[in-house]
């Protein structure tokens, strides 16, 4: 889940697993897989960063461990 802000200033939490697209037109618009759209105050880059952080916390994205980096060298 990611914490975002609606254009009216109200915070809300969005389940990032259901995000299909993120557009900056010029406000950031998030479209979910069910077709519902949200316009948020945060820039697109910040939304993507929050989503990536969320994916890491639920271990959806792989994390390279220090030992793996040593093996590559």
MIMISE-332533 format. One record per atom (N, C-alpha, C): residue number from 1; residue in one letter; x, y, z. Coordinates in Angstrom, 1 decimal, padded with zeros to 4 digits. Example, Ala and Ser with C-alpha at 12.3 -4.5 7.8 and 13.67 -1.06 7.14 Angstrom:
REM MIMISE-332533
   num   residu       c1       c2       c3
     1        A    013.2   -005.7    007.8
     1        A    012.3   -004.5    007.8
     1        A    013.2   -003.3    007.8
     2        S    012.8   -002.2    007.1
     2        S    013.7   -001.1    007.1
     2        S    012.9    000.0    007.9
END
This chain:
REM MIMISE-332533
   num   residu       c1       c2       c3
     1        X    000.8   -001.2    000.0
     1        X    000.0    000.0    000.0
     1        X    000.9    001.2    000.0
     2        X    000.5    002.2   -000.7
     2        X    001.2    003.5   -000.8
     2        X    000.3    004.6   -000.4
     3        X    000.9    005.6    000.4
     3        X    000.2    006.7    000.9
     3        X    000.3    007.8   -000.2
     4        X   -000.8    008.4   -000.6
     4        X   -000.8    009.4   -001.6
     4        X   -001.7    010.5   -001.2
     5        X   -001.7    011.6   -002.0
     5        X   -002.6    012.8   -001.6
     5        X   -003.4    013.2   -002.8
     6        X   -004.7    013.3   -002.6
     6        X   -005.6    013.8   -003.6
     6        X   -005.4    015.3   -003.9
     7        X   -005.8    015.8   -005.0
     7        X   -005.6    017.2   -005.3
     7        X   -006.3    018.1   -004.3
     8        X   -007.3    017.7   -003.6
     8        X   -007.9    018.5   -002.6
     8        X   -007.2    018.5   -001.2
     9        X   -006.0    017.8   -001.2
     9        X   -005.2    017.7    000.0
     9        X   -005.5    016.6    000.9
    10        X   -006.5    015.8    000.7
    10        X   -006.8    014.6    001.5
    10        X   -005.9    013.4    001.2
    11        X   -005.3    012.9    002.2
    11        X   -004.4    011.7    002.0
    11        X   -005.3    010.4    001.9
    12        X   -004.8    009.5    001.1
    12        X   -005.4    008.2    001.0
    12        X   -004.4    007.1    000.7
    13        X   -004.8    005.9    000.9
    13        X   -003.9    004.8    000.7
    13        X   -004.4    004.0   -000.4
    14        X   -003.4    003.6   -001.3
    14        X   -003.8    002.9   -002.6
    14        X   -003.0    001.6   -002.6
    15        X   -003.7    000.5   -003.0
    15        X   -003.0   -000.8   -003.2
    15        X   -002.3   -000.7   -004.5
    16        X   -001.0   -000.7   -004.4
    16        X   -000.1   -000.5   -005.6
    16        X   -000.2   -001.8   -006.5
    17        X   -000.6   -002.9   -006.0
    17        X   -000.7   -004.1   -006.8
    17        X   -001.7   -004.0   -008.0
    18        X   -002.7   -003.0   -007.8
    18        X   -003.7   -002.9   -008.8
    18        X   -003.5   -001.8   -009.8
    19        X   -002.3   -001.2   -009.8
    19        X   -002.0   -000.1   -010.7
    19        X   -001.6   -000.6   -012.1
    20        X   -002.3   -000.1   -013.1
    20        X   -002.0   -000.5   -014.4
    20        X   -001.1    000.6   -015.1
    21        X   -001.5    001.9   -015.0
    21        X   -000.7    002.9   -015.6
    21        X   -000.6    004.1   -014.7
    22        X    000.5    004.9   -014.9
    22        X    000.7    006.2   -014.3
    22        X    001.1    007.2   -015.3
    23        X    000.3    008.3   -015.4
    23        X    000.6    009.3   -016.4
    23        X    000.8    010.6   -015.8
    24        X    001.6    011.5   -016.4
    24        X    001.7    012.9   -016.0
    24        X    001.1    013.7   -017.1
    25        X   -000.1    014.3   -016.9
    25        X   -000.8    015.0   -018.0
    25        X   -001.5    016.3   -017.6
    26        X   -001.0    017.3   -017.0
    26        X    000.3    017.4   -016.3
    26        X    000.2    016.9   -014.9
    27        X   -001.0    016.8   -014.3
    27        X   -001.1    016.2   -013.0
    27        X   -000.9    014.7   -013.1
    28        X   -000.5    014.0   -012.1
    28        X   -000.3    012.6   -012.1
    28        X   -001.6    011.8   -012.0
    29        X   -001.9    011.0   -013.0
    29        X   -003.1    010.2   -013.0
    29        X   -002.7    008.8   -013.0
    30        X   -003.4    008.1   -012.0
    30        X   -003.1    006.6   -011.8
    30        X   -004.4    005.9   -012.3
    31        X   -004.2    004.9   -013.1
    31        X   -005.3    004.1   -013.6
    31        X   -005.1    002.7   -013.0
    32        X   -006.2    002.2   -012.4
    32        X   -006.1    000.8   -011.8
    32        X   -006.6   -000.2   -012.9
    33        X   -006.4   -001.5   -012.6
    33        X   -006.7   -002.5   -013.5
    33        X   -008.2   -002.6   -013.7
    34        X   -009.0   -002.1   -012.7
    34        X   -010.5   -002.1   -012.9
    34        X   -011.0   -000.9   -013.6
    35        X   -010.1    000.0   -014.1
    35        X   -010.5    001.2   -014.8
    35        X   -010.7    002.4   -014.0
    36        X   -010.7    002.3   -012.7
    36        X   -010.8    003.5   -011.8
    36        X   -009.6    004.3   -011.9
    37        X   -009.8    005.7   -011.9
    37        X   -008.7    006.6   -012.1
    37        X   -008.6    007.5   -010.8
    38        X   -007.3    007.8   -010.5
    38        X   -007.1    008.7   -009.4
    38        X   -006.1    009.8   -009.9
    39        X   -006.4    011.0   -009.5
    39        X   -005.4    012.1   -009.8
    39        X   -004.8    012.5   -008.5
    40        X   -003.5    012.5   -008.4
    40        X   -002.8    012.8   -007.1
    40        X   -001.9    014.0   -007.2
    41        X   -001.5    014.5   -006.1
    41        X   -000.7    015.7   -006.0
    41        X    000.8    015.4   -006.2
    42        X    001.2    014.2   -005.9
    42        X    002.6    013.8   -006.0
    42        X    003.0    013.7   -007.5
    43        X    004.3    014.1   -007.8
    43        X    004.8    013.9   -009.1
    43        X    004.9    012.4   -009.5
    44        X    004.8    012.1   -010.7
    44        X    004.9    010.7   -011.2
    44        X    006.1    010.0   -010.7
    45        X    007.3    010.7   -010.7
    45        X    008.5    010.0   -010.2
    45        X    008.4    009.6   -008.7
    46        X    007.8    010.5   -007.9
    46        X    007.6    010.1   -006.5
    46        X    006.7    009.0   -006.3
    47        X    005.6    008.9   -007.1
    47        X    004.7    007.8   -007.0
    47        X    005.4    006.5   -007.4
    48        X    006.2    006.5   -008.4
    48        X    006.9    005.3   -008.8
    48        X    007.9    004.9   -007.8
    49        X    008.5    005.8   -007.1
    49        X    009.5    005.5   -006.1
    49        X    008.8    004.9   -004.9
    50        X    007.6    005.4   -004.5
    50        X    006.8    004.8   -003.4
    50        X    006.4    003.4   -003.7
    51        X    006.0    003.2   -005.0
    51        X    005.5    001.9   -005.4
    51        X    006.7    000.9   -005.4
    52        X    007.8    001.3   -005.8
    52        X    009.0    000.4   -005.8
    52        X    009.4    000.1   -004.4
    53        X    009.3    001.1   -003.5
    53        X    009.6    000.8   -002.0
    53        X    008.6   -000.2   -001.5
    54        X    007.3    000.0   -001.8
    54        X    006.3   -001.0   -001.4
    54        X    006.6   -002.4   -001.9
    55        X    006.9   -002.5   -003.2
    55        X    007.2   -003.8   -003.7
    55        X    008.4   -004.5   -003.0
    56        X    009.4   -003.7   -002.6
    56        X    010.5   -004.2   -001.9
    56        X    010.1   -004.7   -000.5
    57        X    009.2   -004.0    000.1
    57        X    008.8   -004.4    001.5
    57        X    008.0   -005.7    001.5
    58        X    007.3   -006.0    000.4
    58        X    006.6   -007.2    000.3
    58        X    007.4   -008.3   -000.5
    59        X    008.6   -007.9   -000.8
    59        X    009.5   -008.8   -001.5
    59        X    009.0   -009.2   -002.9
    60        X    008.4   -008.3   -003.5
    60        X    007.9   -008.5   -004.9
    60        X    009.0   -008.3   -005.9
    61        X    009.9   -007.3   -005.6
    61        X    011.1   -007.0   -006.4
    61        X    012.3   -007.7   -005.7
    62        X    013.1   -008.3   -006.5
    62        X    014.3   -008.9   -006.0
    62        X    015.3   -007.9   -005.5
    63        X    016.0   -008.2   -004.5
    63        X    017.1   -007.3   -003.9
    63        X    018.4   -008.0   -004.1
    64        X    019.4   -007.4   -004.6
    64        X    020.7   -007.9   -004.7
    64        X    021.4   -007.8   -003.4
    65        X    021.8   -008.9   -002.9
    65        X    022.5   -008.9   -001.6
    65        X    024.0   -008.6   -001.8
    66        X    024.7   -008.1   -000.8
    66        X    026.1   -007.8   -000.9
    66        X    026.9   -009.0   -001.3
    67        X    026.6   -010.2   -000.9
    67        X    027.3   -011.4   -001.3
    67        X    027.2   -011.6   -002.8
    68        X    026.0   -011.4   -003.3
    68        X    025.8   -011.6   -004.8
    68        X    026.6   -010.6   -005.5
    69        X    026.8   -009.4   -005.1
    69        X    027.6   -008.4   -005.7
    69        X    029.1   -008.8   -005.8
    70        X    029.5   -009.4   -004.7
    70        X    030.9   -009.8   -004.6
    70        X    031.2   -010.9   -005.6
    71        X    030.2   -011.8   -005.8
    71        X    030.4   -012.9   -006.8
    71        X    030.5   -012.4   -008.2
    72        X    029.8   -011.3   -008.5
    72        X    029.8   -010.7   -009.8
    72        X    031.1   -010.1   -010.2
    73        X    031.9   -009.7   -009.2
    73        X    033.2   -009.0   -009.4
    73        X    034.2   -010.0   -009.7
END
